[in-house]
Amino acid sequence: MTDTGVKETFSFQTEVGQLLDIVAGSLYSNREIFLRELVSNASDACDKLRYEALTNPSLADTVNQFSVSLEIDKKAKTLSVSDNGIGMNHDDLLETLGTIARSGTGAFLNSLKDGKKGDLGLIGQFGVGFYSAFMVSEGVEVLTRKAGEEKSWQWASDGKGEFTIEPGDRDACGTTVVLHLKKDAKEFLEEARVRHIIKTYSDHISFPVLLGEDTLNAASAIWTRAPKDVTEEQHTEFYHHTSHAFDKPWLTLHSRVEGSVSHTSLLYVPSTAPFDLYDAERKSHVKLYVNRVFISENTKGLVPAYLRFLRGVVDSEDLTLNVSREMLQSDPKLAKIKTALSKKVIWALKKEAGKAPQEYVDFWKNFGAILKEGLIEDPSLRDRLLEICRFSSTLNGELTSLSDYVGRCNEGQDAIYYMTGDDAKKISQSPHLEGFKTKGVEVLLLSDHVDEFWLQHITEFEGKTFKSVTRGATDLDKVSGNEEAEGDNDDAVSSALNDLLIAIKMELGGSVKDVRPSKRLTDSPVCLIADDGDMDVNMERLLKQHGQLTDGMPRVLELNPDHRVIKKMAERAKGSDAASDALLKDAAHLLLDQARIADGDAPADPAEFGRRLSAVMDSALSHT
């Protein structure tokens, strides 16, 4: 920790400077939100000290009664928010009030720059509530002293690019935030206005919020109340408090479980996706309490990573209170709570999917890719998770469950067909799907990166195997469908076509594993597939992108025997010496590159691709 006795001046982190301009300008349409944010921060500080006192005996007598105090000074035109919580030291002030440490800041600011300044849901996803003080203040001072330390510090800023830190004078641990209110914010100097704000937004705070001698809130843990006694508005405000978000919860789960490990849970599913949802650390944001004593917000083992979108609290009297965080992580009782919570959430999502399918679609678009991680990570609940999964498909481009897909299977269809890629819309236009569309066979379009990986763990559903349309030979002949639209591919495999297949395979050599006629193509001349037993095309692409694979396996090049180009090439291959036919050889490479381009890849040799294309076009134009 820095030990200095003089005033120091610092510049805000670049992102904070930009954020302050936005916050002070037009981000909040309802300025009174600032008081809720400051009171929530003060409550969190009390929670943290109460926990630290459990494992640090020297802090046990620091505070007898935690509280948050408000003070109005009309003469000085200041509003102060004080707590007797954990407090901060010099380095804490630098880290928490000079930077935005949480992930996704760049995306957040870009979203605001793109015209979404009125979206309150954005700011809360980054824990930047403190900075809302500058909406109503021309200057902010923070006087603080960290529990267990002797020195006090004072932070000050006008929110215009710089802040100062210098030694302060505070008798006890805790923090006081003093707001020097702007002229147009005088309403927040009125007691009645402040009382109304606290009652509206902070009634759920479990510590007393005091104004003079009066307690302004109920000061009881909301999750300890009977579910019927908590209103929707109270749930919304508690969700805002515990998640530092501004959207409304899409789903609320409030329950009490009695048994070998009794616990109360109050969980919320957000209506919008937080920016840190795909953070590499995959942290949980469900707070753990033991007998209403805050323990941790990032307790590993409390909520599985695939449910990390959940917000809220879990409180249990059966967990050991005076243990270290490390011991708590391995507590077998915690594992039982985790399993119970997971089952409850999955059951609730299944119920909601049946009751409000369109709303569930919106939920799935936000969190479906995260939820599917559980298909890999939680084998014990894999079957239940599959039931609530939704997938894009070639059927009108809508989301479908696996059960509904199976119910629509054609006669003779014993597989659940799928294709993976980066974008469902692009996948739907792939040549690989042509034969399936002709047959009226539905194909799942899987565009989340996790799809390739859970498919390595799950091979069938309700007796039907999962089969990629880009791997192995198709078995569409035994599937009933639109027979009139089927081509005559079998008859088309004539001796002329065989000559062409041999010629192309000889020319392409090791660039392809095989060349054969296709039963999946109806409109396009060629496509590339992975052979049975080989790695699927998209999986190979993903591994290459992440540097886990350098050279892929050669693919099988399939030709459409009914396509005019293939027929013309077959005639040419039969009537000439294919091994010396320069045009036919160039065309073979162009077909391979065309198949690569259709898969979203670049030609193997762009310069040669250009040369060959010019040569074939020149030949075609010379004969017109």
RAFEN-V81108 format. One record per backbone hydrogen bond with DSSP energy under -1.0 kcal/mol. NH is the residue of the N-H (numbers start at 0). CO is the residue of the C=O. If there is no record, write none. Layout:
nh:co
NH:CO
NH:CO
This chain:
nh:co
7:164
9:162
11:160
12:97
16:12
17:13
18:14
19:15
20:16
21:17
22:18
23:19
25:21
26:21
32:29
33:30
34:31
36:32
37:33
38:34
39:35
40:36
41:37
42:38
43:39
44:40
45:41
46:42
47:43
48:44
49:45
50:46
51:47
52:48
53:50
55:51
58:55
59:56
61:58
67:207
68:81
69:209
70:79
72:77
76:72
77:72
78:178
79:70
80:176
81:68
82:174
85:44
92:88
93:89
94:90
95:91
96:92
107:103
108:104
109:105
110:106
111:107
112:108
113:109
114:111
115:110
118:115
119:117
121:118
124:121
125:122
131:128
132:129
133:130
134:131
135:132
137:179
139:156
140:177
141:154
142:175
143:152
144:173
146:85
148:145
152:143
153:165
154:141
155:163
156:139
162:9
163:155
164:7
165:153
167:151
173:144
174:82
175:142
176:80
177:140
178:78
179:138
180:76
180:178
181:135
184:181
187:184
188:185
189:186
193:189
194:190
195:191
196:192
197:193
198:194
199:195
200:196
201:197
204:201
209:67
210:213
213:210
215:208
223:220
224:221
228:225
229:226
234:230
235:231
236:232
237:233
238:234
239:235
240:236
241:237
242:238
243:239
249:268
250:268
252:266
254:264
256:262
262:256
263:314
264:254
265:312
266:252
267:310
268:250
276:273
278:275
281:278
286:311
287:295
288:313
289:292
292:289
294:287
295:287
301:298
306:303
307:304
309:306
310:267
312:265
313:286
314:263
315:288
327:323
328:324
330:327
333:330
334:330
335:331
336:332
337:333
338:334
339:335
340:336
341:337
342:338
343:339
344:340
345:341
346:342
347:343
348:344
349:345
350:346
351:347
352:348
353:349
354:350
355:351
359:355
360:356
361:357
362:358
363:359
364:360
365:361
366:362
367:363
370:366
371:367
372:369
373:370
374:371
375:372
376:372
377:373
380:377
381:378
384:380
385:381
386:382
390:399
393:442
395:393
397:394
399:390
404:400
405:401
406:402
407:404
408:405
412:409
415:464
417:466
418:443
420:445
426:422
427:423
428:425
429:426
432:429
433:430
434:519
436:432
437:433
438:434
440:435
443:416
444:391
445:418
450:447
453:449
454:450
455:452
456:453
457:453
460:463
463:460
464:413
465:458
466:415
468:417
470:467
471:529
478:475
479:410
482:480
485:482
491:487
492:489
493:491
497:493
498:494
499:495
500:496
501:497
502:498
503:499
504:500
505:501
506:502
507:503
508:504
510:507
511:508
512:554
515:556
517:558
526:557
528:555
529:469
533:530
539:535
540:536
541:537
542:538
543:539
544:540
545:541
546:543
547:542
555:528
556:513
557:526
558:515
559:524
562:559
566:562
567:563
568:564
569:565
570:566
571:567
572:568
573:569
574:570
577:575
579:576
581:579
584:580
585:581
586:582
587:583
588:584
589:585
590:586
591:587
592:588
593:589
594:590
595:591
596:592
597:593
598:594
599:596
600:595
608:604
609:605
610:606
611:607
612:608
613:609
614:610
615:611
616:612
617:613
618:614
619:615
620:616
621:617
623:620
